[in-house]
Amino acid sequence: MTAQLAALCRRRNPQSGFTLTELVVVIVVATILSAFAIARINTASFSTEGFANQVAATIRYAQKIAISQRRNVAVAVSASAVSLTYPDIGGAAVHQPPGTDPFTVGKPSGATLGGTLVGTTVTFSALGKPSPSGGTLTVSGGDIAMITVTVAAETGYVYVN
């Protein structure tokens, strides 16, 4: 019986697994690949695109609450922020749902905001029509050359290019 056990032990490969050298090489290669991947990620581009989408959503929201509440809602656009107010109530701020914070979207660092609507206030009527009649906002920064947010003149439809 001991001869059979000795034969079984000899048949098994006692060196199954990875050597320390193989593990170190794999870790070094994984570290080098992750360093290149992290260097390729540009957070400024993500922030710029997110800001452009947030501006478009804010303008759409202004039009929707103007229609649903049957009153004017103003979108004030400056070079650094977009904010919503009720012009009929002395410029009272529209609150961000579900809280009481004023509805203001600030520009992230590294992004620029331009276009025909910068420095103006677009007011949506109870029918959703913008006054003055539409315009564009451009957002750029990072690797993004330009994202255009357009407010259609007659309908107030907001779209992003």
QUIMO-V589442 format. One record per residue. N is the residue number from 1. RES is the residue in one letter. OMEGA is omega in radians with two decimals (NA if undefined). Layout:
N	RES	OMEGA
N	RES	OMEGA
//
This chain:
1	M	3.12
2	T	3.09
3	A	3.11
4	Q	3.13
5	L	3.11
6	A	3.11
7	A	3.10
8	L	-3.13
9	C	3.13
10	R	-3.12
11	R	3.13
12	R	3.12
13	N	-3.09
14	P	-3.10
15	Q	3.09
16	S	-3.10
17	G	-3.12
18	F	3.06
19	T	3.13
20	L	3.12
21	T	3.13
22	E	3.12
23	L	3.12
24	V	3.13
25	V	3.13
26	V	3.13
27	I	3.12
28	V	3.13
29	V	3.12
30	A	3.11
31	T	3.14
32	I	3.13
33	L	3.14
34	S	3.09
35	A	3.09
36	F	-3.13
37	A	3.13
38	I	3.13
39	A	-3.12
40	R	-3.12
41	I	-3.13
42	N	-3.09
43	T	3.12
44	A	3.11
45	S	3.11
46	F	3.14
47	S	-3.13
48	T	3.13
49	E	3.09
50	G	3.11
51	F	3.12
52	A	3.10
53	N	3.12
54	Q	3.08
55	V	3.12
56	A	3.13
57	A	3.12
58	T	3.12
59	I	3.08
60	R	3.14
61	Y	3.12
62	A	3.13
63	Q	-3.12
64	K	3.13
65	I	3.05
66	A	3.14
67	I	-3.06
68	S	-3.13
69	Q	3.12
70	R	3.04
71	R	-3.10
72	N	3.04
73	V	-3.10
74	A	3.05
75	V	3.13
76	A	-3.09
77	V	3.02
78	S	-3.13
79	A	-3.09
80	S	-3.09
81	A	3.04
82	V	-3.11
83	S	-3.10
84	L	3.11
85	T	3.01
86	Y	-3.08
87	P	-3.13
88	D	-3.13
89	I	3.09
90	G	3.11
91	G	3.11
92	A	-3.09
93	A	2.96
94	V	-3.11
95	H	3.06
96	Q	3.11
97	P	-0.03
98	P	-3.02
99	G	-3.12
100	T	3.11
101	D	3.09
102	P	-3.10
103	F	3.13
104	T	3.09
105	V	-3.13
106	G	-3.14
107	K	3.08
108	P	3.11
109	S	-3.13
110	G	3.12
111	A	3.06
112	T	-3.12
113	L	-3.13
114	G	3.11
115	G	-3.06
116	T	-3.10
117	L	3.14
118	V	-3.13
119	G	3.13
120	T	3.05
121	T	3.08
122	V	3.14
123	T	3.08
124	F	3.12
125	S	3.12
126	A	3.08
127	L	3.11
128	G	-3.12
129	K	-3.13
130	P	3.04
131	S	-0.05
132	P	-2.94
133	S	2.99
134	G	-3.14
135	G	-3.11
136	T	2.97
137	L	3.08
138	T	3.11
139	V	3.10
140	S	3.14
141	G	-3.10
142	G	3.09
143	D	-3.09
144	I	-3.13
145	A	-3.14
146	M	2.99
147	I	-3.09
148	T	3.04
149	V	-3.06
150	T	3.02
151	V	-3.11
152	A	-3.02
153	A	-3.03
154	E	-3.01
155	T	-3.05
156	G	-3.13
157	Y	-3.10
158	V	3.09
159	Y	-3.08
160	V	3.06
161	N	NA
//
